[in-house]
Amino acid sequence: MQIKKDDTVVVIAGKDKGKTGQVLRTIPKKNRVVVEGVNMQTKHAKATRTSGSEIKHIEGPIDASNVMFYDKDTKKATRIGHEIKDGKKVRVSKKSGKAID
């Protein structure tokens, strides 16, 4: 999986197509990511002694193949490549050619 936490991504498929957000967490074993403001789900929380009942809206995971990295230089979605610079493997934007990390 080439998407990492805190990357800005754009959704390319599904009900939230076109939305842009930051990756909150990744689930590599299932190839899924949780993106801020995308795939909102409602959770009903029961009342406890300290807090009342409420309906929470939280982000659900979506498949990593449905998101692309958002390049801030070109302001478009781009693919990610890898290059070795100074003995380190770095991620590179395919559209702008600049290093991401």
C-alpha positions as CSV (number, residue, x, y, z in Angstrom):
1,M,0.0,0.0,0.0
2,Q,1.5,3.3,-1.1
3,I,-0.8,5.6,0.9
4,K,0.4,6.5,4.4
5,K,-1.1,8.3,7.4
6,D,-1.4,12.1,7.1
7,D,-1.4,11.9,3.2
8,T,-3.9,14.1,1.4
9,V,-6.0,11.9,-0.9
10,V,-8.9,12.3,-3.3
11,V,-11.6,9.6,-3.6
12,I,-11.9,8.3,-7.2
13,A,-14.7,5.8,-6.8
14,G,-17.8,5.2,-4.8
15,K,-20.5,7.4,-3.2
16,D,-18.0,10.0,-2.1
17,K,-16.2,10.3,-5.5
18,G,-14.4,13.7,-5.8
19,K,-14.0,14.4,-2.1
20,T,-10.6,15.3,-0.7
21,G,-9.4,14.5,2.8
22,Q,-6.5,13.6,5.0
23,V,-5.8,9.9,5.8
24,L,-6.5,9.4,9.5
25,R,-5.3,5.8,9.7
26,T,-4.4,2.9,7.5
27,I,-5.3,-0.8,7.8
28,P,-2.6,-2.6,5.6
29,K,-3.7,-6.1,6.3
30,K,-7.1,-5.4,4.8
31,N,-5.8,-2.8,2.3
32,R,-8.1,-0.1,3.6
33,V,-7.8,3.5,4.7
34,V,-9.9,5.9,6.8
35,V,-10.2,9.3,5.3
36,E,-11.4,12.4,7.1
37,G,-15.0,13.3,6.1
38,V,-15.5,10.3,3.8
39,N,-17.8,7.2,4.2
40,M,-19.6,8.7,7.2
41,Q,-21.4,6.1,9.3
42,T,-23.8,6.6,12.2
43,K,-23.2,4.9,15.5
44,H,-25.8,4.9,18.3
45,A,-24.3,5.1,21.7
46,K,-26.3,3.9,24.7
47,A,-26.8,6.1,27.8
48,T,-24.5,5.5,30.7
49,R,-24.3,6.9,34.2
50,T,-22.0,9.7,33.1
51,S,-23.3,10.5,29.6
52,G,-26.6,10.5,27.8
53,S,-27.4,8.6,24.6
54,E,-26.3,10.1,21.3
55,I,-25.9,9.4,17.7
56,K,-22.2,9.7,16.6
57,H,-21.1,10.2,13.0
58,I,-17.7,8.6,12.4
59,E,-15.6,7.8,9.3
60,G,-15.6,4.2,8.1
61,P,-12.8,2.5,6.2
62,I,-12.7,2.4,2.4
63,D,-10.6,0.3,0.1
64,A,-7.2,1.8,-0.7
65,S,-7.7,1.3,-4.5
66,N,-10.6,3.9,-4.3
67,V,-8.2,6.7,-3.4
68,M,-5.3,8.5,-5.1
69,F,-2.7,10.7,-3.7
70,Y,-3.5,14.4,-4.1
71,D,-0.5,16.5,-5.4
72,K,-0.7,20.0,-4.0
73,D,1.6,21.4,-6.7
74,T,-0.6,20.3,-9.6
75,K,-3.8,20.3,-7.6
76,K,-4.7,16.9,-9.1
77,A,-4.7,13.3,-8.2
78,T,-1.5,11.5,-9.1
79,R,0.1,8.1,-9.0
80,I,3.1,7.4,-6.8
81,G,6.5,6.1,-7.9
82,H,9.6,5.2,-6.0
83,E,13.2,6.5,-6.5
84,I,16.4,6.1,-4.6
85,K,17.9,9.4,-3.6
86,D,20.9,9.7,-1.3
87,G,20.7,6.0,-0.6
88,K,17.1,6.2,0.6
89,K,14.0,5.0,-1.1
90,V,11.5,7.9,-1.4
91,R,8.0,8.3,-2.8
92,V,7.7,10.5,-5.9
93,S,4.7,12.1,-7.6
94,K,4.4,10.9,-11.2
95,K,2.8,14.2,-12.4
96,S,5.2,16.8,-10.8
97,G,8.2,14.5,-10.4
98,K,8.8,15.9,-6.9
99,A,9.6,13.9,-3.8
100,I,6.6,13.4,-1.4
101,D,8.5,12.3,1.8
